[in-house]
């Protein structure tokens, strides 16, 4: 963890961040509507990876220019949201969801999918999603600090030029479950802010007129 924090401090200074980015901001998960980046081809983890920023290359709280915030891809369109919704809102067994079938099709065709090389491994990981849902339903949303005693790793979001929160990556499952459970608020960490119009207060995000 110390190495990660030192790297973040270096990147923090290099990219001229103007506030304490480690501190989570609590937001309504329904406000995180869009996804940063275009959707790519399936990879070894996701059926629909989004081409977003990486915390390995920029620090939390970076100020970034460009057209990255002009997106029409909604989080609800992601395969993981469909899977979580079918599993818990529609009360389907995983085996009857499209999410399950698509991953199993890739795995049985010789691809690594959902970081799984076998159907058994995949199904074991789906049990973790069940546990996540049960925990959040019973205990509410627990921060990474509460769970693992670390100050980072919350849902990563970006803030567009219009002040809209966009899902960046990291925390897909947690955000999907929080949306399905209609959790009031979740902690997020801002990876990138568009250089135009947006600034942060200590705990809130606002739009410059």
C-alpha positions in Angstrom: 0.0 0.0 0.0 2.9 2.4 0.8 4.2 2.1 -2.8 0.8 2.9 -4.2 0.4 6.0 -2.0 3.9 7.2 -2.9 3.1 6.9 -6.6 -0.3 8.7 -6.1 1.5 11.5 -4.3 4.0 11.9 -7.2 1.2 11.8 -9.8 -0.9 14.1 -7.7 1.8 16.8 -7.8 2.6 16.2 -11.4 -1.0 16.7 -12.5 -1.8 19.7 -10.2 -4.7 18.3 -8.3 -6.4 21.0 -6.2 -8.1 19.0 -3.4 -7.6 15.9 -1.3 -8.6 13.1 -3.7 -8.3 10.2 -1.3 -11.3 11.4 0.7 -14.5 9.6 -0.6 -17.4 11.6 -1.8 -20.8 10.2 -0.9 -23.4 10.3 -3.8 -26.6 8.7 -4.8 -25.7 5.8 -7.1 -28.5 6.6 -9.4 -26.6 9.8 -10.3 -23.9 7.8 -11.8 -25.7 7.3 -15.1 -23.1 7.3 -17.9 -19.8 5.4 -18.5 -16.6 7.1 -19.5 -15.1 5.7 -22.7 -16.2 3.6 -25.6 -17.2 -0.1 -25.1 -14.6 -2.5 -26.5 -14.5 -6.1 -27.4 -14.7 -8.8 -24.7 -11.5 -9.4 -22.8 -10.4 -11.8 -20.1 -12.4 -10.0 -17.5 -15.4 -8.2 -19.0 -17.8 -8.8 -21.8 -17.9 -5.1 -22.5 -14.8 -3.3 -21.1 -14.9 0.5 -21.3 -11.9 2.5 -22.5 -11.5 4.8 -19.5 -8.7 6.3 -17.4 -6.3 4.1 -15.4 -5.3 4.9 -11.9 -1.9 3.4 -12.8 -1.3 6.4 -15.2 -3.1 9.3 -13.6 -3.7 10.1 -9.9 -7.0 10.4 -8.2 -8.4 13.9 -8.8 -6.6 14.6 -12.1 -7.7 17.5 -14.2 -8.1 16.3 -17.8 -9.1 18.0 -21.0 -10.5 16.4 -24.2 -13.7 14.8 -25.4 -13.6 11.9 -23.0 -16.8 13.0 -21.2 -18.9 13.1 -24.4 -20.5 9.7 -24.0 -24.0 8.1 -24.5 -23.2 4.7 -23.0 -25.2 4.2 -19.8 -24.1 2.0 -16.9 -27.5 0.2 -17.1 -26.4 -1.1 -20.6 -23.4 -2.9 -19.1 -23.6 -6.7 -19.0 -22.8 -6.8 -15.3 -25.8 -4.6 -14.5 -28.1 -6.8 -16.7 -26.8 -9.9 -14.9 -27.2 -8.4 -11.4 -30.7 -7.2 -12.3 -31.8 -10.5 -13.6 -30.3 -12.4 -10.7 -31.7 -10.3 -7.8 -34.5 -8.1 -9.1 -36.0 -10.7 -11.4 -34.9 -13.5 -9.0 -33.4 -15.7 -11.7 -30.8 -18.4 -11.1 -27.5 -17.3 -12.5 -27.7 -20.1 -15.0 -30.8 -18.6 -16.6 -29.2 -15.1 -17.2 -27.7 -13.9 -20.4 -24.7 -12.8 -18.4 -24.0 -16.4 -17.3 -24.6 -17.8 -20.8 -22.3 -15.3 -22.5 -19.4 -15.9 -20.2 -19.8 -19.7 -20.3 -19.9 -19.6 -24.1 -16.5 -17.8 -24.1 -15.0 -20.1 -21.4 -16.1 -23.3 -23.2 -14.7 -21.9 -26.5 -11.2 -21.7 -24.9 -11.2 -18.0 -23.8 -10.6 -16.7 -20.3 -13.7 -14.8 -19.2 -14.6 -13.1 -15.9 -11.0 -14.0 -15.0 -12.0 -17.6 -15.2 -10.6 -20.5 -17.2 -13.3 -23.0 -16.2 -17.0 -22.9 -15.6 -16.5 -24.1 -12.0 -14.2 -21.2 -11.4 -16.7 -18.8 -12.9 -19.5 -20.2 -10.8 -17.5 -19.8 -7.6 -17.0 -16.1 -8.5 -20.7 -15.7 -9.0 -21.2 -16.9 -5.4 -19.1 -13.9 -4.3 -21.6 -11.7 -6.1 -24.4 -13.4 -4.1 -22.5 -12.7 -0.9 -21.9 -9.1 -1.9 -25.7 -8.6 -2.5 -26.6 -10.3 0.8 -24.0 -8.2 2.7 -25.2 -4.9 1.2 -28.8 -5.8 1.8 -28.1 -6.6 5.4 -25.4 -4.2 6.4 -25.7 -1.4 3.8 -22.7 -0.2 1.8 -19.4 -0.7 3.6 -16.4 1.3 2.5 -13.0 -0.2 1.6 -11.6 1.3 4.8 -14.3 -0.5 6.9 -13.8 -3.8 5.0 -10.1 -3.9 4.3 -8.6 -0.9 6.2 -7.4 0.8 3.0 -8.1 4.4 2.0 -8.6 3.7 -1.7 -10.4 1.3 -4.1 -13.9 2.8 -3.9 -16.0 3.1 -7.0 -14.0 5.3 -9.4 -15.9 8.0 -11.2 -15.1 11.0 -13.4 -16.8 14.4 -13.5 -17.7 15.7 -16.9 -17.6 19.3 -18.1 -21.3 19.6 -17.1 -20.7 18.3 -13.6 -22.2 14.8 -14.3 -20.7 11.8 -12.6 -19.5 9.1 -15.0 -18.5 5.6 -14.0 -14.8 5.1 -14.8 -14.1 1.5 -13.8 -13.4 -0.4 -10.6 -16.5 -1.2 -8.6 -18.8 -2.4 -11.3 -20.3 -5.1 -9.1 -20.7 -2.8 -6.1 -22.4 -0.1 -8.2 -24.7 -2.5 -9.9 -25.8 -4.1 -6.6 -26.2 -0.7 -5.0 -28.4 0.5 -7.9 -30.6 -2.7 -7.8 -31.0 -2.4 -4.0 -31.7 1.3 -4.4 -29.0 2.2 -1.8 -29.3 5.9 -0.8 -25.6 6.7 -1.2 -22.3 5.2 -1.9 -18.7 6.4 -1.5 -16.8 7.3 -4.7 -13.4 8.5 -5.5 -12.9 10.9 -8.4 -10.2 9.8 -10.8 -10.6 12.6 -13.4 -12.3 15.9 -13.6 -12.9 17.8 -16.9 -10.9 21.0 -17.0 -13.9 23.1 -18.0 -16.5 24.3 -15.5 -16.1 21.7 -12.7 -14.7 22.1 -9.3 -15.0 20.2 -6.0 -15.8 21.3 -2.5 -14.7 19.2 0.4 -17.4 16.6 0.2 -19.7 17.8 -2.6 -19.3 18.2 -6.4 -20.6 21.3 -8.1 -20.8 23.0 -11.5 -19.4 26.3 -12.3 -21.9 28.5 -14.2 
